[in-house]
Amino acid sequence: MKNRRPLIYLSVAVLVVIATFIVERPDDERISDVSAKYLIDGYDSAKVASFEVTQLMDGAQLRREGEGWAVAELASPARRELLAAEGRYPPEANWVRAESVRVNSALGSFGGLEEGLFVSDNPEKQHEYRVDAAGVSVRGYDSDGNKLFDVIVGKSGPDFMGTYVRREGENRVWLVNRPIVGAFSPRASDWEKREEKESPPEKPGQTPLE
């Protein structure tokens, strides 16, 4: 019996490998495997002349101005409905300078971004991934006003390194392999350029603090 015990162990190990292979099927195409298709076809951040970010009542709009960017508040669809119900019009946009580093960083998050893992195409489950009305809608346009992309950024994935996203007009939800949550704020104030405060002049004979 002792001589047969190693054979039994070997047989069990082989069965485990076979079972794992059958379940995983690495040679088959799986719908959840990383896709070679990009989330935004032909995306080039340099072509984005303006974009809008909205979520519930909040909204921000940004546009290129020379070498930099400008930002202003934007009435989201939900806010427009509320204002219309109250008989009011959205306020005029007050454009101020935006923080270009943040803008370029946010737009860069879409560069080379693959669809990733297919999660669901059931509209009733969109709220689970926060890619419904509660998600962050991001729409980009070129210099002629043509829409370049329109996506909804949802919540972070299970490992917080991915993000659930959905293209507007589609039901398919994808888990992309990139943390995008927080990159696009729907509040205009978050994009504004912070002016550096000048240090007060030193008094004669005063030793600078280390």
N, C-alpha and C positions, 0 to 999 in steps of 0.2 A: 504493500500500500504506500510505503514511504517513497518508493521510486516513481509511483504514478502521480504523486502530489504536484511536482513541477509541471507535468503535462496538463494537469487540471488548471493550474494557475495561468499557464500559457493560453489554454483554450478560452478561459474567461477574458483574458486581455484582448485576444483576437476578436471575440464577440463584441466587446466594448468599442473597439476601433471600428468594426463594421457598422454597429448601431449609430455611432457618431457620424460616420460618413453618410449613412442613409438620411439622417436627420438634416445635416448641414448641406449635403449635396454641393460641394465646392465646384464641381464641374458644370453645374447647371446655372442658368441665368436666373437670379432671384430679383423680385420686384423691389426688394429693400437694399439691393447692392448699390454702391456708389455709381452714379450715372456719369457718362462723359458729356452730357448735355448741360450747358450753362443755364443758370436761372434766368439771366437776361441775355438773349442772343445779341452778339455784336456790341456788347457794352463797352463804352469808352468814356471815362469820366470827363475827358477834355471836351466832349461834345455836349455835355450837360450845361445849358445856359441858365436854367432855372429849375427849381423843384419845390414841391409843397409837402408839408408834413402835417397830418391831422390825426386827432384821436379824440373821440367824443366831442367835448366842447372846446378843446384847444386846437390851435392851428398856427402854423408859421409858414411863411413863403420867403424863399431866398433867390437872389438873382446875381449874375456876374455884373460887376461894375469895374471896367478896366482890368487891372491885375488882381483885384480883390472881389469881395462879395458884400452884398447888403441884405438886410433882413427886415421883415415887417410882420406884424400879426396878420393872421388870415382867419376869416370866419369859416369854421368847419361847417359841413352840411347840417349837422345837428344844431349848431348855433344859429345858422341861417333860418332854419325852421322855427326856432324859438323866437328870433327877432321878428320874423314875418307874422307869427301868431300874435305878437305884441304890437304889430303895426309899425315896427322900426326897421331901419336899414343898417346894414353893416357899416362900421366906421371906416373912414378913408385910411389907406395904408400910410403909416409913418415910417419911412425907410431910414435905417441907421446902419452904420458899418458893422459887418459881421466878422467873427474870428475865422480868418481864412484857413488856419491850420486845422481847426475842428471841422470845417466844411469839407476840406479836401480829404481829411481822414475818414469822414463818414461816407463820402462818395466812393472812396477807395475800397470800402468794405464790400462793394458789389463787384469789384474787378476780379475776373477769373473765378467767380463763385459758381460752383456746380450745384445742380439740383440736390444731390445727395440722396438721402433715403426717402422713399415714398412712404407716407404714413397713412393717409386716408383720402377718400374722395366722397365721404359722406357729409353732406352739408350740416347735418344735425350734430356732428362731432366737432365742428369748427370752434365752438366755444371752449372745448377742452384744451385746445392749443392756442387760444386767444388770437385767432386769425379771423374773427368775425368783426362785428361793429366795435368791439372793445380793443381791437388791435391798432397798431400804428400804420396808417396808410402813407406811402411815400410815392409820389408821382414826379417824374422828371421830364423836362422838355428841352428841345434843341433851340437854336437861335430863331428858327422860323415858327416856333410854337407847336411843333409836332411832338406828340407824346413819345418818349423813348422807353419808359417803363412805368409800371403801376403795380406795386406789390404791397402786401400787408405783412408787417413784421409782428410775429406773435411772441410767445414766451420762450424762455431758454429751454434747451433740451435737458434730459435727465442728468447729463454730466456737466451742465452749465457751459460747455464748450461749443455747443451747437445751438441753433435757433430754428423754431418752426416758422415757416413762411408760406405764403400763398399768393399767386398772381391774381390780381383783380379780374373777375369775370370767369375764373376757373374754380372748381371745387377741390382740385388736388392739393393736398398739403404736403410740404417737403420739410425734412429736417436737414438743414444745411450744416456743413461742418465748419461753422464760424460763429463766434459770439457777436451778434449784431444788436442785441437788446441794449438800449441806451444810446446807441450811436446816432439815432435820429430822434431828436426831441420835438414834440409838438408845441413847445412853448418858445416864442420868439426871443424872450429874454435870455434863454440858455445859449443862443447863438451870438448874442451881441458881443462886440469887441470890448474887452475891459481895458480902459485907459490906465496906463501905469502912473501911479502917483509919484511926483517928484519929491526927493528927499529934501527936508528943510536945510537951508544953507548953514554951514558950521559957523559958530561964533569965533571971533579972533581968540587964539590961544587955547581953543577947546581941543582936547585930544579925542580923536574918533574912537568909538567903542569897538572892541574886537568882537 
